Amino acid sequence: MLFRLEKIELEDLTKFKKDMQEAFQKGFEDMYGPTEGTILPDTDIEHSLNTPGAIAYKAVVNNELAGGAIVVINEETQHNHLHLLYVKYGSQAKGIGKMMWDEIEKLHPQTIIWETCTPCFEKDIFIFM
């Protein structure tokens, strides 16, 4: 598996958002069943992307978009936040999420603390520290 983590490019943004929404939607529906609601609306993604200090990364596996993350870096305090992280639906359970997180930590070694939030609807959440 050829893996790399890169900053998102403008031309990838539409697919990035669509894949992220699909991953969150299917994760919720796999647990609770179909819903008419949108689990991760565009406004939530836009809020994260537009937060001061936000950086969006894409995970590329074998030259295909396989996931992504939005982190918010506070250069002054180094109290940083993981706003959103997803692995593309159908690509889970291959270690992509862990590889993404490992690379994010390498890119931001000055971080004193990471703050995250895990959706409660996921059955198989792995916390790696």
Backbone as a ProteinNet text record, in pm:
[ID]
protein_1_A
[PRIMARY]
MLFRLEKIELEDLTKFKKDMQEAFQKGFEDMYGPTEGTILPDTDIEHSLNTPGAIAYKAVVNNELAGGAIVVINEETQHNHLHLLYVKYGSQAKGIGKMMWDEIEKLHPQTIIWETCTPCFEKDIFIFM
[TERTIARY]
85.8	0	90.2	71.7	144.5	60.2	109	33.8	109.8	34.9	91.9	-17.6	22.9	-68.2	-23.3	-118	-85.9	-190.9	-152	-251.7	-349.9	-475.9	-581.2	-560.9	-592.4	-586.3	-728.8	-746	-878.3	-958	-892.8	-964.3	-1010.2	-956	-996.1	-1108.1	-1139.3	-1228.2	-1368.8	-1426.1	-1561.8	-1566.7	-1472.8	-1469.2	-1437.9	-1346.5	-1310.9	-1436.1	-1515.2	-1637.4	-1738.8	-1759.7	-1857.7	-1819.5	-1692.1	-1645.9	-1656.8	-1625.6	-1635	-1780	-1869.5	-2011.8	-2062.8	-2022.7	-2066.3	-2015.5	-1890.9	-1834.5	-1909.7	-1937.8	-2011.2	-2155.6	-2219.3	-2358.5	-2370.7	-2284.7	-2292.9	-2254.3	-2159.5	-2124.2	-2243.4	-2316.8	-2436.4	-2544.3	-2571.1	-2679.2	-2648.1	-2521.7	-2485.6	-2519.7	-2512	-2539.3	-2687.8	-2753.6	-2890.8	-2995.7	-2955.2	-3050.5	-3063.2	-3135.7	-3150.7	-3210.6	-3168.9	-3220.3	-3240.6	-3335.8	-3359.6	-3261	-3205.1	-3115.6	-2976.9	-2906.5	-2767.3	-2680.6	-2598.4	-2517.9	-2405.8	-2346	-2239.1	-2271.8	-2346.8	-2384.7	-2265.5	-2280.8	-2176.9	-2132.3	-2227.8	-2194.2	-2092.9	-2100.6	-2005.4	-1864.9	-1858.9	-1729	-1670.6	-1752.2	-1706.3	-1658.4	-1730.6	-1688.5	-1547.8	-1523.4	-1390.8	-1284.8	-1315.2	-1218.9	-1184.7	-1280	-1261.1	-1218.5	-1195.2	-1146.6	-1001.9	-966.9	-827.5	-731.7	-628.5	-529.8	-563.7	-675.4	-718.1	-626	-599.8	-526.3	-604.2	-633.2	-702.8	-600.5	-602.1	-513.2	-595.3	-537.8	-598.5	-504.4	-564.4	-489.2	-500.4	-387.8	-384.4	-323.5	-399.5	-353.9	-357.6	-242.5	-230.9	-289.2	-255.8	-296.1	-445.6	-519.1	-662.4	-689.3	-782.4	-823.1	-889.2	-834.3	-882.8	-930.2	-921.6	-964.1	-908.7	-929.6	-878.7	-902.6	-850.9	-864.2	-855.4	-918.7	-904.9	-855.9	-739	-683.4	-676.6	-675.8	-661.1	-539.6	-443.2	-316.2	-308.7	-285	-264	-113.7	-48.6	97.2	147.1	65.8	107.6	104.1	-7.8	-23.9	12	7.2	26.9	-74	-190	-306.1	-389.1	-371.4	-425	-546.7	-623.2	-751.6	-760.9	-811.4	-853.4	-1002.9	-1041.4	-1183.2	-1253.4	-1200.3	-1265.8	-1159.4	-1187.3	-1102.1	-1193.6	-1169.9	-1251.9	-1166.4	-1210.1	-1157.3	-1272.6	-1244.6	-1348.1	-1423.9	-1556.2	-1640.7	-1593	-1576.2	-1526.9	-1376.3	-1308.6	-1162.8	-1122.7	-1221	-1191.7	-1123.3	-1068.4	-1006.6	-881.1	-810.8	-685.9	-569.8	-596.3	-491.6	-473	-560.5	-546.4	-562.7	-660.3	-681	-559.6	-501.1	-381	-264.1	-247.3	-139.1	-158.1	-282.9	-309.8	-269.2	-314.1	-284.5	-134	-64.9	80.5	148.2	104.7	163.6	129.9	7.1	-31.9	56.4	78.8	165.8	308.8	358.7	492.7	499.6	392.7	389.5	377.3	330.9	308	371	503.2	568.4	572.4	552.1	554.9	426.2	326.5	198.2	217.8	160.8	164.1	46.7	-70.1	-190.4	-278	-336.7	-436.5	-572.5	-667.8	-805.8	-885.7	-961	-1042.6	-1181.9	-1270.3	-1405.3	-1438.9	-1483.7	-1517.6	-1669	-1722.4	-1868	-1913	-2021.3	-2068.2	-2135	-2163.9	-2235.1	-2143.6	-2014	-1923.2	-1906.5	-1912.6	-1893.2	-1745	-1666.9	-1526.4	-1436.9	-1426.5	-1338.5	-1209.5	-1101	-971.5	-901.6	-861.8	-790.4	-642.3	-560.5	-418.5	-348.3	-260.7	-190.8	-41.8
-117.4	0	123.4	209.7	335.4	443.7	496.4	594.5	725.9	835.3	967	1058.2	1154.4	1254	1389.4	1461.8	1590.3	1692	1818.6	1923.8	1915.6	1941.2	1933.8	2044.1	2013.9	2111.8	2150.5	2269.8	2321.7	2225.9	2165.4	2075	1946.1	1914.3	1793.5	1819	1945.5	1981.3	1923.1	1924.3	1872.1	1722.9	1646.5	1502	1475.2	1551.5	1540.5	1553.6	1657.4	1680.3	1568.4	1530.2	1425.5	1293.4	1254.9	1130	1134.9	1251.3	1266.2	1251.6	1317.8	1309.3	1166.7	1099.2	960.4	870.1	887.7	805.2	826.8	952.3	980.6	931	951	909.2	757.4	685.7	539.1	483.4	547.2	503.6	513.4	623.8	642.4	541.2	529.4	442.7	295.1	257.3	118.5	85.1	183.3	162.5	175.9	277.5	311.1	292.1	263.2	248.6	376.4	368.3	484.1	605.5	722.4	847.1	946.9	1033.8	1140.7	1254.9	1264.5	1374.9	1358.2	1469.4	1468.7	1471.3	1372.3	1357.5	1461.4	1492.6	1592.3	1694.2	1798	1896.3	1978	2034.6	2119.7	2229.8	2286	2397.6	2355.6	2232.3	2184.2	2170.2	2117.2	2103.1	2240.7	2330.6	2466.4	2538	2518.2	2579.2	2532.8	2403.7	2350.7	2404.3	2404.2	2452.6	2600.2	2677.8	2822	2866.5	2772.4	2805.5	2854.3	2963.2	3008.9	2897.3	2876.9	2772.6	2637.9	2630.5	2502.9	2460.1	2331	2268.1	2143.4	2128.9	2009.1	1920.5	1794.4	1695.9	1590.3	1539.3	1426.3	1307.2	1191	1066.1	1007.4	978.2	921.4	782.6	683.4	544.9	495.5	451	403.6	506.1	632.3	745.2	774.5	724.7	751.6	817.5	912.9	975.6	869.6	848.1	741.3	792.5	921.9	977.6	1116.9	1170.1	1303.3	1346.4	1463.1	1518	1669.6	1731.9	1875.5	1894	1956.9	1988.2	2139.7	2184	2326.7	2341.1	2417.8	2434.2	2573.7	2578	2704.2	2717	2797.3	2810	2864.6	2944.6	3005.3	2906.3	2838.7	2750.2	2605.3	2566	2426.8	2332.9	2388.4	2309.6	2295.2	2184.7	2167.6	2076.7	2085.5	2015.2	1932.2	1813.3	1733.4	1758.2	1831.9	1859.9	1741.9	1693	1584.1	1491.9	1363.1	1264.1	1156.6	1117.2	1010.9	922.4	800	707.1	680.7	689	672.3	542	550.4	432.4	323.7	202.9	91.3	71.7	167.5	158.6	139	119.5	104.4	-29.6	-37.4	-160.5	-201.2	-101.9	-128.7	-51	14.9	89.8	231.8	277.5	410.6	519.3	506.5	605.7	619.6	509.5	513.1	574.6	539.8	599.2	750.3	793.4	936.5	1003.5	948.3	1010.4	1012.5	903.4	899.7	1011.8	1033.8	1139.9	1278.5	1296.8	1426.1	1456.7	1358.5	1380.6	1414.2	1350.1	1381.3	1523.9	1568.5	1702.8	1812.4	1775.9	1873.3	1824.3	1801.3	1744.2	1839.4	1967.5	2065.7	2066.1	1989.6	1983.9	1936.2	2011.9	1973.7	1882.8	1916.7	1837.6	1840.4	1726.4	1716.2	1700	1776.2	1760.8	1702.7	1598.2	1533.2	1505.5	1470.7	1429.3	1309.6	1201.7	1080.5	1067.2	1050.6	1031.9	908.6	922.5	812.8	701.2	722.4	619.8	512.1	530.5	431.6	312.9	192	70.6	43.2	58.7	19.2	142.1	205.8	321.2	275.4	307.4	273.9	403.5	416	533.2	497.1	573.5	548.1	669.7	645.3	756.2	739.5
0	0	0	-97.7	-104.6	-38.9	72.9	150.6	157.5	146.8	174.4	227.6	308.3	363.9	310.2	249.2	187.3	226.1	221.4	239.5	123.5	155.9	55.2	-48.6	-171.3	-279.1	-314.7	-366	-397.5	-486.3	-583	-674.9	-607.1	-489.1	-415.9	-315.8	-291.7	-181.5	-195	-312.8	-331.9	-300	-352.4	-326	-178.9	-121.8	19.3	105.9	82.4	160.6	138.7	13.6	-18.9	48.3	37.8	98.7	250.9	309.1	454	499.1	429.6	464.7	450.1	344.1	324.4	437.1	477.5	584.6	716.1	749.4	873.2	864.3	749	731.2	743.9	671.6	674.2	810.6	878.3	1013.4	1107.1	1098.2	1180.5	1141.6	1012	966	988.5	983.4	1014.5	1158.7	1245.4	1387.7	1420.1	1363.9	1404.1	1296.1	1175.2	1066	986	875.3	786.6	857.4	812.7	867.5	753.9	772	675.2	696.4	816.8	850.6	792.1	783	740.1	865.5	879.8	1001.3	1006.7	895.4	891.3	781.6	815.6	713.1	664.2	544.5	485.6	580.9	655.7	745.2	851.6	899.1	999.6	939	818.5	751.8	723.1	671	640.7	766.7	876.4	1003.5	1040.7	1030	1062	966.4	837.8	738.5	757.4	807.6	821.2	960.6	1050.4	1183.7	1172.2	1240.1	1236.5	1278	1198.9	1225.4	1162.6	1088.4	1030.2	916.4	914.4	805	766.7	638.1	588.9	517.9	554.1	493.3	420.7	313	243.8	254.5	273.7	273.6	134	75.3	-59	-49.1	-94.3	-93.8	-237.1	-283.9	-421.6	-520.4	-497.6	-582.3	-583.2	-483.9	-470.7	-335.7	-333.1	-208.2	-119.8	-1.1	86.4	221.5	244	371	388.2	506.7	532.2	674.5	704.6	838.9	833.4	932	952.2	1094.8	1107.1	1237.7	1251.8	1375.2	1403.6	1494	1445.2	1514.5	1575.8	1705.3	1775.3	1796.4	1712.1	1716.6	1850.2	1916.8	2043.3	2159.6	2177.4	2293.3	2264.7	2137	2095.1	2160.1	2196.1	2238.2	2111	2041.7	1907.2	1906.1	1798.9	1791.6	1663.9	1678.7	1565	1550.6	1447.5	1427.9	1362.3	1252.9	1179.8	1121.6	1124	1060	1006	882.6	824.1	734.9	721.2	621.9	526.2	397.7	295.3	317.1	302.6	319.2	222.3	274.7	195.4	208.3	269.5	287.1	432.7	520.5	662.6	690.5	811.2	863.2	785.4	729.8	659.4	721.6	834.1	901.8	851.1	763.1	704.1	809.9	897.8	1002.7	1092.3	1131	1215.8	1140.7	1014	935.2	924.5	906.1	899.3	1029.3	1141.1	1269.6	1297.1	1266.3	1285.6	1206.5	1082.9	1000.1	1053.6	1100	1157.8	1278.5	1363.1	1479.1	1436.8	1332.2	1281.5	1226.8	1162.3	1104.4	1209.4	1327.9	1435.1	1565.8	1566.1	1684.4	1804.2	1781.2	1888.8	1970.9	1928.8	1999.7	2143.2	2235.1	2376.8	2408.5	2353.5	2378	2253.5	2223.2	2116.4	2181.2	2135.6	2181.2	2065.1	2094.5	1991.9	2046.3	1957.3	1993.6	1906.7	1967	1893.9	1884.2	1762.6	1750.7	1828.4	1901.3	1985.8	1907	1778.7	1703.5	1646.6	1652.7	1596.8	1691.2	1636.7	1715.6	1737.4	1633.2	1635.6	1635.1	1749.8	1763.2	1830.9	1770.3	1826.9	1862.5	1985.4	2030.6	2031.5	1961.8	1961	2015.5	2108	2173.3	2159.3
[MASK]
+++++++++++++++++++++++++++++++++++++++++++++++++++++++++++++++++++++++++++++++++++++++++++++++++++++++++++++++++++++++++++++++++

